[in-house]
Amino acid sequence: MQLIGKIMLKIRRPQLIASLLALSLIIVMMLQLPASTQTARTAKTELRGVWLTNIDSNVLFGRDRLSSAIKTLKELNFNTLYPTVWNWGYTLYPSPVAQKVIGRSQDPEPGLKGRDMLKETIAQGHQKGMDVIPWFEFGFMAPADSSLAQRHPNWLTSRRDGSKIWKEGKHDRVWLNPFRPEVQNFIQNLIVEIVSKYDVDGIQFDDHFGLPSELGYDAYTTRLYKNEHRGKNPPANPKDPEWVRWRADKITQYLQRVFKAVKARKPNCVISIAPNPQRVSYDLFLADWEKWERLGLVEELVLQVYRNDLNVFISELEYPEVQVAKKHIPVSIGILSGLKNRAVASAQIQDQVTASREREFAGVSFFFYETLWNLSQEPPTSRQSAFKNMFAEPVKRPNVLTGWKPN
């Protein structure tokens, strides 16, 4: 202390006053920054992702269109792309596995003909410093009239009354039986094919990697259940706790197998899960992501919180299982940027990004690309400016495999 005092005495009074005024001005300027800007600039890492899908969007259906989208996203400091690779009963990349099982190696959409969309996305994304994590969007689900469903009717599961159709909006869907070895092998082979052939940074699943809880009464699953329950049939009530748990645990066991297969080929491939809140995932889709996380099967969680009411949005972030996962792995928040017939205002998006940052989540991802600025009631330039303000500076994405630590 005496030494500091002697040094201070040697500084001339005018110089000292000038230094203190300059320091005060810097502090005032920092305090006047918006909270979201301060958070963005001090964050060491932040997930800034977007899902690229082929539903209500043509972003994947042309080289120039895809290139332009990735270029714009990079300019706005996004750092992660989640392109769908399995949708409507087809792969969106050339797949020998799909050719053998479905009879087509790729979605017949003209915009994909002669192209390897996944290869293009990876090359352009990596060139711009962005991670590319293919999204297995349909999981075990398929269109009822798809080649997959028609060629393998015995692969489908059903309700107790034998019905198989599951409505998704106006669309008729069916579900592959996730407990059948043939189905398990097919899905795993697609996943391993992607991981082995492409320089992906991860692979992502969501609730469709489960099964609607009303299904699972097909002959194969009934026989399997009876074999493990001394000849007893599955409960008539699809919501019976033991019946729900038994099926959910079977899906968990399958994910363990997939996890090992992926890691055997690419240890640094991140297993990303983008589910609904736990009670929805587990009760409605038998996807027990809370247990998956506890078992170490999830290395990145992007929780879908598609809510308009900010208080409801925030309440979803505070559930115990979300807070526990946040201590182990990067947990980011999936935010709805709009749907084809449902616009979401920039102000709502900003509020939800700010709420996620204030609670120190690892980042955000938006569903879906087209609604960032193309499908919106606001001018595209205005929407892009809003995202530029949210992501003022480029940052790296969090990765638990490369030394990430929770805040």
C-alpha positions as a Markdown table, in Angstrom:
| # | Residue | x | y | z |
|---|---|---|---|---|
| 1 | Met | 0.0 | 0.0 | 0.0 |
| 2 | Gln | 2.8 | 2.4 | 0.8 |
| 3 | Leu | 4.4 | 1.7 | -2.5 |
| 4 | Ile | 1.2 | 2.4 | -4.4 |
| 5 | Gly | 0.8 | 5.7 | -2.5 |
| 6 | Lys | 4.4 | 6.7 | -3.5 |
| 7 | Ile | 3.7 | 6.0 | -7.2 |
| 8 | Met | 0.4 | 7.9 | -7.1 |
| 9 | Leu | 2.2 | 10.9 | -5.6 |
| 10 | Lys | 4.6 | 10.9 | -8.5 |
| 11 | Ile | 1.7 | 11.2 | -11.0 |
| 12 | Arg | 0.9 | 14.8 | -11.7 |
| 13 | Arg | -2.6 | 15.9 | -10.7 |
| 14 | Pro | -3.8 | 16.9 | -14.3 |
| 15 | Gln | -2.7 | 13.5 | -15.7 |
| 16 | Leu | -4.5 | 11.6 | -12.8 |
| 17 | Ile | -7.7 | 13.5 | -13.4 |
| 18 | Ala | -7.6 | 12.9 | -17.2 |
| 19 | Ser | -7.0 | 9.2 | -16.6 |
| 20 | Leu | -9.9 | 8.9 | -14.2 |
| 21 | Leu | -12.2 | 10.8 | -16.5 |
| 22 | Ala | -11.3 | 8.4 | -19.4 |
| 23 | Leu | -11.9 | 5.4 | -17.2 |
| 24 | Ser | -15.2 | 6.7 | -16.1 |
| 25 | Leu | -16.3 | 7.3 | -19.7 |
| 26 | Ile | -15.5 | 3.7 | -20.6 |
| 27 | Ile | -17.5 | 2.4 | -17.7 |
| 28 | Val | -20.5 | 4.6 | -18.6 |
| 29 | Met | -20.4 | 3.4 | -22.2 |
| 30 | Met | -20.3 | -0.2 | -21.2 |
| 31 | Leu | -23.2 | 0.2 | -18.8 |
| 32 | Gln | -25.3 | 1.8 | -21.6 |
| 33 | Leu | -24.9 | -1.2 | -23.9 |
| 34 | Pro | -28.1 | -3.3 | -24.3 |
| 35 | Ala | -28.0 | -6.4 | -22.1 |
| 36 | Ser | -28.2 | -8.7 | -25.1 |
| 37 | Thr | -25.2 | -7.0 | -26.7 |
| 38 | Gln | -23.1 | -7.3 | -23.5 |
| 39 | Thr | -23.9 | -11.0 | -23.3 |
| 40 | Ala | -23.1 | -11.7 | -26.9 |
| 41 | Arg | -19.7 | -9.9 | -26.7 |
| 42 | Thr | -18.6 | -11.6 | -23.5 |
| 43 | Ala | -19.7 | -15.1 | -24.4 |
| 44 | Lys | -16.8 | -17.3 | -25.2 |
| 45 | Thr | -19.0 | -19.7 | -27.2 |
| 46 | Glu | -22.6 | -19.6 | -28.4 |
| 47 | Leu | -24.6 | -21.9 | -30.6 |
| 48 | Arg | -26.2 | -20.0 | -33.4 |
| 49 | Gly | -28.0 | -22.6 | -35.4 |
| 50 | Val | -30.7 | -23.0 | -38.0 |
| 51 | Trp | -32.6 | -26.0 | -39.3 |
| 52 | Leu | -32.6 | -26.4 | -43.1 |
| 53 | Thr | -35.6 | -28.5 | -44.1 |
| 54 | Asn | -37.4 | -29.5 | -47.3 |
| 55 | Ile | -40.9 | -28.9 | -45.8 |
| 56 | Asp | -42.3 | -25.5 | -46.9 |
| 57 | Ser | -38.8 | -24.6 | -48.1 |
| 58 | Asn | -36.7 | -25.0 | -51.2 |
| 59 | Val | -33.4 | -23.9 | -49.8 |
| 60 | Leu | -31.9 | -27.4 | -50.4 |
| 61 | Phe | -33.2 | -27.7 | -53.9 |
| 62 | Gly | -30.7 | -25.7 | -55.8 |
| 63 | Arg | -26.9 | -25.2 | -55.6 |
| 64 | Asp | -27.1 | -21.4 | -56.0 |
| 65 | Arg | -30.0 | -21.1 | -53.6 |
| 66 | Leu | -28.1 | -23.2 | -51.0 |
| 67 | Ser | -24.9 | -21.2 | -51.5 |
| 68 | Ser | -26.6 | -17.9 | -51.2 |
| 69 | Ala | -28.3 | -19.0 | -47.9 |
| 70 | Ile | -25.1 | -20.2 | -46.3 |
| 71 | Lys | -23.3 | -17.1 | -47.4 |
| 72 | Thr | -26.0 | -14.9 | -45.8 |
| 73 | Leu | -26.1 | -16.9 | -42.6 |
| 74 | Lys | -22.3 | -16.6 | -42.3 |
| 75 | Glu | -22.5 | -12.8 | -42.8 |
| 76 | Leu | -25.0 | -12.7 | -39.9 |
| 77 | Asn | -22.7 | -14.7 | -37.7 |
| 78 | Phe | -24.6 | -18.0 | -37.6 |
| 79 | Asn | -22.2 | -20.9 | -36.9 |
| 80 | Thr | -24.2 | -24.2 | -37.1 |
| 81 | Leu | -26.3 | -25.8 | -39.9 |
| 82 | Tyr | -28.8 | -28.6 | -39.3 |
| 83 | Pro | -29.7 | -29.8 | -42.8 |
| 84 | Thr | -32.4 | -32.5 | -42.9 |
| 85 | Val | -31.1 | -35.8 | -44.5 |
| 86 | Trp | -34.0 | -38.2 | -43.9 |
| 87 | Asn | -37.5 | -37.0 | -44.7 |
| 88 | Trp | -40.8 | -38.1 | -46.3 |
| 89 | Gly | -39.5 | -41.7 | -46.5 |
| 90 | Tyr | -36.4 | -40.7 | -48.5 |
| 91 | Thr | -32.8 | -39.7 | -48.0 |
| 92 | Leu | -31.8 | -36.3 | -49.4 |
| 93 | Tyr | -28.3 | -37.5 | -50.3 |
| 94 | Pro | -27.3 | -40.4 | -52.6 |
| 95 | Ser | -27.6 | -43.5 | -50.4 |
| 96 | Pro | -26.8 | -47.1 | -51.4 |
| 97 | Val | -28.5 | -48.2 | -48.2 |
| 98 | Ala | -31.7 | -46.5 | -49.2 |
| 99 | Gln | -31.4 | -47.8 | -52.7 |
| 100 | Lys | -31.3 | -51.4 | -51.4 |
| 101 | Val | -34.2 | -51.0 | -49.0 |
| 102 | Ile | -36.5 | -48.5 | -50.6 |
| 103 | Gly | -35.7 | -48.9 | -54.2 |
| 104 | Arg | -34.5 | -45.3 | -54.5 |
| 105 | Ser | -31.2 | -43.8 | -53.5 |
| 106 | Gln | -32.5 | -40.3 | -53.1 |
| 107 | Asp | -35.6 | -38.1 | -52.8 |
| 108 | Pro | -37.0 | -37.8 | -56.4 |
| 109 | Glu | -37.4 | -34.0 | -56.0 |
| 110 | Pro | -36.0 | -32.5 | -59.3 |
| 111 | Gly | -34.0 | -30.0 | -57.4 |
| 112 | Leu | -31.9 | -32.8 | -55.9 |
| 113 | Lys | -31.3 | -34.7 | -59.2 |
| 114 | Gly | -27.7 | -35.2 | -59.9 |
| 115 | Arg | -26.6 | -33.4 | -56.7 |
| 116 | Asp | -25.2 | -34.4 | -53.4 |
| 117 | Met | -26.9 | -31.7 | -51.2 |
| 118 | Leu | -25.2 | -32.9 | -48.0 |
| 119 | Lys | -21.7 | -32.8 | -49.6 |
| 120 | Glu | -22.4 | -29.3 | -50.9 |
| 121 | Thr | -23.6 | -28.1 | -47.5 |
| 122 | Ile | -20.6 | -29.6 | -45.6 |
| 123 | Ala | -18.1 | -28.1 | -48.1 |
| 124 | Gln | -19.6 | -24.6 | -48.1 |
| 125 | Gly | -20.3 | -24.6 | -44.4 |
| 126 | His | -16.8 | -25.7 | -43.4 |
| 127 | Gln | -15.2 | -23.2 | -45.8 |
| 128 | Lys | -17.0 | -20.5 | -43.8 |
| 129 | Gly | -16.1 | -22.0 | -40.4 |
| 130 | Met | -19.6 | -23.4 | -39.7 |
| 131 | Asp | -20.4 | -26.8 | -38.3 |
| 132 | Val | -22.7 | -29.1 | -40.2 |
| 133 | Ile | -24.8 | -31.6 | -38.2 |
| 134 | Pro | -27.2 | -33.6 | -40.4 |
| 135 | Trp | -30.7 | -33.8 | -39.0 |
| 136 | Phe | -32.6 | -37.2 | -39.0 |
| 137 | Glu | -35.9 | -35.4 | -39.2 |
| 138 | Phe | -38.4 | -38.2 | -39.8 |
| 139 | Gly | -36.8 | -40.7 | -37.5 |
| 140 | Phe | -39.0 | -43.8 | -37.5 |
| 141 | Met | -41.9 | -42.0 | -39.2 |
| 142 | Ala | -42.8 | -42.3 | -42.9 |
| 143 | Pro | -45.6 | -41.1 | -45.2 |
| 144 | Ala | -48.4 | -43.8 | -45.4 |
| 145 | Asp | -48.1 | -43.9 | -49.2 |
| 146 | Ser | -44.3 | -44.0 | -49.3 |
| 147 | Ser | -42.3 | -46.6 | -51.1 |
| 148 | Leu | -40.8 | -47.6 | -47.7 |
| 149 | Ala | -44.2 | -48.3 | -46.2 |
| 150 | Gln | -45.5 | -50.1 | -49.2 |
| 151 | Arg | -42.4 | -52.3 | -49.7 |
| 152 | His | -42.2 | -53.3 | -46.0 |
| 153 | Pro | -45.7 | -53.4 | -44.5 |
| 154 | Asn | -44.6 | -55.8 | -41.8 |
| 155 | Trp | -42.1 | -53.2 | -40.5 |
| 156 | Leu | -45.0 | -51.0 | -39.4 |
| 157 | Thr | -46.4 | -50.8 | -35.9 |
| 158 | Ser | -50.1 | -50.2 | -34.9 |
| 159 | Arg | -52.6 | -49.3 | -32.2 |
| 160 | Arg | -54.4 | -51.9 | -30.2 |
| 161 | Asp | -57.3 | -51.9 | -32.7 |
| 162 | Gly | -54.8 | -52.6 | -35.6 |
| 163 | Ser | -55.0 | -49.1 | -37.1 |
| 164 | Lys | -51.7 | -47.7 | -38.3 |
| 165 | Ile | -52.4 | -44.2 | -39.6 |
| 166 | Trp | -51.1 | -41.4 | -37.5 |
| 167 | Lys | -52.2 | -37.9 | -38.4 |
| 168 | Glu | -49.6 | -35.1 | -38.6 |
| 169 | Gly | -51.7 | -32.1 | -39.5 |
| 170 | Lys | -53.4 | -33.1 | -42.8 |
| 171 | His | -50.8 | -35.7 | -43.6 |
| 172 | Asp | -51.2 | -39.5 | -43.1 |
| 173 | Arg | -48.1 | -41.0 | -41.5 |
| 174 | Val | -47.1 | -44.5 | -40.4 |
| 175 | Trp | -44.4 | -45.5 | -38.0 |
| 176 | Leu | -41.7 | -48.1 | -38.5 |
| 177 | Asn | -41.5 | -50.4 | -35.5 |
| 178 | Pro | -38.4 | -49.4 | -33.6 |
| 179 | Phe | -38.3 | -52.7 | -31.8 |
| 180 | Arg | -37.9 | -54.9 | -35.0 |
| 181 | Pro | -34.3 | -55.9 | -35.8 |
| 182 | Glu | -34.8 | -55.2 | -39.5 |
| 183 | Val | -36.0 | -51.6 | -38.8 |
| 184 | Gln | -33.2 | -51.0 | -36.3 |
| 185 | Asn | -30.6 | -52.2 | -38.8 |
| 186 | Phe | -32.0 | -50.1 | -41.6 |
| 187 | Ile | -32.0 | -46.8 | -39.5 |
| 188 | Gln | -28.6 | -47.5 | -38.0 |
| 189 | Asn | -27.1 | -48.3 | -41.4 |
| 190 | Leu | -28.3 | -44.9 | -42.7 |
| 191 | Ile | -26.8 | -43.2 | -39.8 |
| 192 | Val | -23.5 | -45.0 | -40.0 |
| 193 | Glu | -23.4 | -44.4 | -43.8 |
| 194 | Ile | -23.6 | -40.6 | -43.2 |
| 195 | Val | -21.0 | -40.6 | -40.5 |
| 196 | Ser | -18.6 | -42.8 | -42.5 |
| 197 | Lys | -18.9 | -41.2 | -45.9 |
| 198 | Tyr | -19.2 | -37.5 | -45.0 |
| 199 | Asp | -17.1 | -35.1 | -42.9 |
| 200 | Val | -20.0 | -34.3 | -40.6 |
| 201 | Asp | -19.5 | -32.6 | -37.2 |
| 202 | Gly | -22.4 | -34.6 | -35.6 |
| 203 | Ile | -25.7 | -36.3 | -36.2 |
| 204 | Gln | -29.0 | -35.0 | -34.8 |
| 205 | Phe | -32.2 | -36.8 | -33.7 |
| 206 | Asp | -35.5 | -35.5 | -32.2 |
| 207 | Asp | -38.8 | -36.9 | -30.9 |
| 208 | His | -39.3 | -38.9 | -34.1 |
| 209 | Phe | -36.5 | -41.2 | -32.9 |
| 210 | Gly | -39.2 | -42.4 | -30.5 |
| 211 | Leu | -42.7 | -43.7 | -31.1 |
| 212 | Pro | -46.2 | -42.2 | -30.4 |
| 213 | Ser | -47.2 | -43.8 | -27.2 |
| 214 | Glu | -50.6 | -45.0 | -28.7 |
| 215 | Leu | -48.6 | -47.4 | -31.0 |
| 216 | Gly | -46.7 | -50.6 | -30.3 |
| 217 | Tyr | -49.5 | -53.1 | -30.3 |
| 218 | Asp | -48.3 | -54.9 | -33.5 |
| 219 | Ala | -47.9 | -58.7 | -33.4 |
| 220 | Tyr | -44.1 | -58.5 | -33.2 |
| 221 | Thr | -44.0 | -56.1 | -30.2 |
| 222 | Thr | -46.8 | -57.9 | -28.4 |
| 223 | Arg | -44.9 | -61.2 | -28.7 |
| 224 | Leu | -41.7 | -59.5 | -27.4 |
| 225 | Tyr | -43.6 | -58.1 | -24.4 |
| 226 | Lys | -45.3 | -61.4 | -23.6 |
| 227 | Asn | -41.9 | -63.2 | -23.7 |
| 228 | Glu | -40.6 | -60.8 | -21.1 |
| 229 | His | -43.8 | -60.8 | -18.9 |
| 230 | Arg | -44.6 | -64.6 | -18.6 |
| 231 | Gly | -47.1 | -64.6 | -21.4 |
| 232 | Lys | -49.0 | -61.5 | -20.2 |
| 233 | Asn | -50.4 | -59.2 | -23.0 |
| 234 | Pro | -49.5 | -55.5 | -23.1 |
| 235 | Pro | -51.9 | -53.3 | -21.1 |
| 236 | Ala | -54.9 | -52.1 | -22.9 |
| 237 | Asn | -54.2 | -48.6 | -21.8 |
| 238 | Pro | -51.4 | -47.2 | -23.9 |
| 239 | Lys | -50.6 | -44.7 | -21.1 |
| 240 | Asp | -50.1 | -47.5 | -18.5 |
| 241 | Pro | -46.8 | -46.4 | -16.7 |
| 242 | Glu | -45.1 | -49.8 | -16.9 |
| 243 | Trp | -46.0 | -50.2 | -20.6 |
| 244 | Val | -44.7 | -46.7 | -21.4 |
| 245 | Arg | -41.5 | -47.4 | -19.4 |
| 246 | Trp | -40.9 | -50.8 | -21.1 |
| 247 | Arg | -41.2 | -49.3 | -24.6 |
| 248 | Ala | -39.2 | -46.2 | -23.7 |
| 249 | Asp | -36.4 | -48.3 | -22.3 |
| 250 | Lys | -36.3 | -50.4 | -25.5 |
| 251 | Ile | -35.7 | -47.2 | -27.5 |
| 252 | Thr | -33.1 | -46.1 | -25.0 |
| 253 | Gln | -31.3 | -49.4 | -25.5 |
| 254 | Tyr | -31.4 | -48.9 | -29.3 |
| 255 | Leu | -29.9 | -45.4 | -28.9 |
| 256 | Gln | -27.1 | -46.9 | -26.9 |
| 257 | Arg | -26.4 | -49.2 | -29.8 |
| 258 | Val | -26.5 | -46.4 | -32.3 |
| 259 | Phe | -24.2 | -44.2 | -30.1 |
| 260 | Lys | -21.6 | -47.0 | -30.0 |
| 261 | Ala | -21.8 | -47.5 | -33.7 |
| 262 | Val | -21.3 | -43.8 | -34.5 |
| 263 | Lys | -18.4 | -43.5 | -32.0 |
| 264 | Ala | -16.7 | -46.5 | -33.4 |
| 265 | Arg | -16.4 | -44.8 | -36.8 |
| 266 | Lys | -16.0 | -41.2 | -35.7 |
| 267 | Pro | -15.3 | -40.5 | -32.1 |
| 268 | Asn | -15.6 | -36.7 | -32.4 |
| 269 | Cys | -19.0 | -36.9 | -34.0 |
| 270 | Val | -21.4 | -35.1 | -31.7 |
| 271 | Ile | -24.7 | -36.8 | -30.8 |
| 272 | Ser | -27.2 | -34.0 | -30.8 |
| 273 | Ile | -30.8 | -34.3 | -29.6 |
| 274 | Ala | -33.5 | -31.7 | -30.4 |
| 275 | Pro | -36.5 | -32.8 | -28.4 |
| 276 | Asn | -39.7 | -31.3 | -27.0 |
| 277 | Pro | -39.8 | -30.7 | -23.2 |
| 278 | Gln | -39.3 | -34.0 | -21.3 |
| 279 | Arg | -43.0 | -34.6 | -20.4 |
| 280 | Val | -44.0 | -34.3 | -24.0 |
| 281 | Ser | -41.1 | -36.4 | -25.4 |
| 282 | Tyr | -41.6 | -39.1 | -22.9 |
| 283 | Asp | -45.4 | -39.2 | -22.5 |
| 284 | Leu | -46.3 | -38.8 | -26.2 |
| 285 | Phe | -43.2 | -40.1 | -28.0 |
| 286 | Leu | -41.5 | -42.5 | -25.6 |
| 287 | Ala | -38.3 | -40.5 | -26.1 |
| 288 | Asp | -36.8 | -40.3 | -22.6 |
| 289 | Trp | -34.1 | -37.7 | -23.3 |
| 290 | Glu | -33.7 | -37.1 | -19.6 |
| 291 | Lys | -32.5 | -40.6 | -19.2 |
| 292 | Trp | -30.5 | -40.5 | -22.4 |
| 293 | Glu | -28.6 | -37.4 | -21.0 |
| 294 | Arg | -28.0 | -39.2 | -17.7 |
| 295 | Leu | -26.5 | -42.2 | -19.5 |
| 296 | Gly | -24.1 | -39.9 | -21.5 |
| 297 | Leu | -25.8 | -40.6 | -24.8 |
| 298 | Val | -26.5 | -36.9 | -25.5 |
| 299 | Glu | -23.6 | -34.5 | -26.2 |
| 300 | Glu | -25.7 | -31.6 | -27.3 |
| 301 | Leu | -29.3 | -30.8 | -26.3 |
| 302 | Val | -31.3 | -28.3 | -28.3 |
| 303 | Leu | -34.6 | -28.0 | -26.5 |
| 304 | Gln | -37.6 | -27.1 | -28.7 |
| 305 | Val | -39.4 | -24.4 | -26.9 |
| 306 | Tyr | -41.9 | -23.1 | -29.4 |
| 307 | Arg | -44.1 | -20.8 | -27.3 |
| 308 | Asn | -45.5 | -17.3 | -27.9 |
| 309 | Asp | -46.0 | -16.3 | -24.3 |
| 310 | Leu | -42.6 | -15.2 | -22.9 |
| 311 | Asn | -43.5 | -16.3 | -19.4 |
| 312 | Val | -44.5 | -19.7 | -20.6 |
| 313 | Phe | -41.3 | -19.8 | -22.7 |
| 314 | Ile | -39.2 | -19.0 | -19.6 |
| 315 | Ser | -41.0 | -21.5 | -17.4 |
| 316 | Glu | -39.9 | -24.3 | -19.8 |
| 317 | Leu | -36.3 | -23.3 | -19.3 |
| 318 | Glu | -36.5 | -23.7 | -15.6 |
| 319 | Tyr | -37.6 | -27.4 | -15.4 |
| 320 | Pro | -35.2 | -29.4 | -13.2 |
| 321 | Glu | -34.2 | -31.9 | -15.9 |
| 322 | Val | -33.2 | -28.9 | -18.1 |
| 323 | Gln | -31.2 | -27.3 | -15.4 |
| 324 | Val | -29.4 | -30.6 | -14.6 |
| 325 | Ala | -28.5 | -31.3 | -18.2 |
| 326 | Lys | -27.2 | -27.7 | -18.4 |
| 327 | Lys | -24.5 | -28.7 | -15.9 |
| 328 | His | -23.2 | -31.6 | -18.0 |
| 329 | Ile | -23.5 | -30.7 | -21.7 |
| 330 | Pro | -24.2 | -27.6 | -23.9 |
| 331 | Val | -28.0 | -27.0 | -23.7 |
| 332 | Ser | -29.3 | -24.6 | -26.2 |
| 333 | Ile | -32.9 | -23.4 | -26.9 |
| 334 | Gly | -34.8 | -24.1 | -30.1 |
| 335 | Ile | -36.8 | -21.0 | -31.0 |
| 336 | Leu | -39.6 | -20.8 | -33.5 |
| 337 | Ser | -38.9 | -18.1 | -36.1 |
| 338 | Gly | -42.2 | -18.8 | -37.9 |
| 339 | Leu | -44.2 | -21.3 | -39.9 |
| 340 | Lys | -45.6 | -21.1 | -43.4 |
| 341 | Asn | -48.9 | -19.7 | -42.1 |
| 342 | Arg | -47.7 | -18.4 | -38.8 |
| 343 | Ala | -45.5 | -15.3 | -38.7 |
| 344 | Val | -43.4 | -14.6 | -35.6 |
| 345 | Ala | -42.3 | -11.0 | -35.0 |
| 346 | Ser | -38.6 | -10.1 | -34.6 |
| 347 | Ala | -39.4 | -8.6 | -31.3 |
| 348 | Gln | -40.6 | -12.0 | -29.9 |
| 349 | Ile | -37.5 | -13.7 | -31.3 |
| 350 | Gln | -35.3 | -11.1 | -29.7 |
| 351 | Asp | -37.0 | -11.5 | -26.3 |
| 352 | Gln | -36.6 | -15.2 | -26.4 |
| 353 | Val | -32.9 | -15.0 | -27.4 |
| 354 | Thr | -32.3 | -12.5 | -24.5 |
| 355 | Ala | -34.2 | -14.7 | -22.0 |
| 356 | Ser | -32.0 | -17.7 | -23.1 |
| 357 | Arg | -28.8 | -15.7 | -22.7 |
| 358 | Glu | -29.8 | -14.2 | -19.4 |
| 359 | Arg | -30.2 | -17.8 | -18.1 |
| 360 | Glu | -26.8 | -18.7 | -19.5 |
| 361 | Phe | -27.9 | -21.4 | -22.0 |
| 362 | Ala | -25.3 | -22.5 | -24.5 |
| 363 | Gly | -27.1 | -20.8 | -27.5 |
| 364 | Val | -30.1 | -20.8 | -29.7 |
| 365 | Ser | -31.3 | -22.5 | -32.9 |
| 366 | Phe | -34.1 | -21.4 | -35.2 |
| 367 | Phe | -36.9 | -23.4 | -36.8 |
| 368 | Phe | -36.7 | -22.9 | -39.7 |
| 369 | Tyr | -34.5 | -21.3 | -42.3 |
| 370 | Glu | -37.2 | -20.0 | -44.6 |
| 371 | Thr | -39.0 | -18.1 | -41.8 |
| 372 | Leu | -35.9 | -16.2 | -40.7 |
| 373 | Trp | -36.6 | -13.6 | -43.4 |
| 374 | Asn | -38.3 | -15.1 | -46.5 |
| 375 | Leu | -41.6 | -16.2 | -44.9 |
| 376 | Ser | -42.3 | -13.2 | -42.8 |
| 377 | Gln | -44.6 | -10.2 | -42.6 |
| 378 | Glu | -41.5 | -8.0 | -42.0 |
| 379 | Pro | -39.2 | -6.9 | -44.9 |
| 380 | Pro | -36.2 | -9.3 | -45.3 |
| 381 | Thr | -33.7 | -6.5 | -44.8 |
| 382 | Ser | -35.4 | -5.6 | -41.5 |
| 383 | Arg | -35.3 | -9.2 | -40.3 |
| 384 | Gln | -31.7 | -9.7 | -41.3 |
| 385 | Ser | -30.7 | -6.5 | -39.4 |
| 386 | Ala | -32.5 | -7.8 | -36.3 |
| 387 | Phe | -30.4 | -11.0 | -36.5 |
| 388 | Lys | -27.2 | -9.0 | -37.1 |
| 389 | Asn | -27.9 | -7.0 | -34.0 |
| 390 | Met | -28.5 | -10.2 | -32.0 |
| 391 | Phe | -25.3 | -11.8 | -33.3 |
| 392 | Ala | -23.1 | -8.7 | -33.4 |
| 393 | Glu | -19.8 | -10.6 | -33.3 |
| 394 | Pro | -18.8 | -14.0 | -34.6 |
| 395 | Val | -18.2 | -16.7 | -31.9 |
| 396 | Lys | -17.4 | -20.4 | -32.0 |
| 397 | Arg | -20.1 | -22.9 | -31.2 |
| 398 | Pro | -19.9 | -24.9 | -27.9 |
| 399 | Asn | -18.7 | -28.5 | -28.2 |
| 400 | Val | -18.5 | -30.8 | -25.1 |
| 401 | Leu | -15.9 | -32.9 | -26.9 |
| 402 | Thr | -13.4 | -30.1 | -27.3 |
| 403 | Gly | -13.2 | -28.8 | -23.7 |
| 404 | Trp | -16.6 | -27.0 | -23.2 |
| 405 | Lys | -17.4 | -26.1 | -19.6 |
| 406 | Pro | -20.7 | -24.8 | -18.2 |
| 407 | Asn | -20.9 | -21.2 | -17.1 |
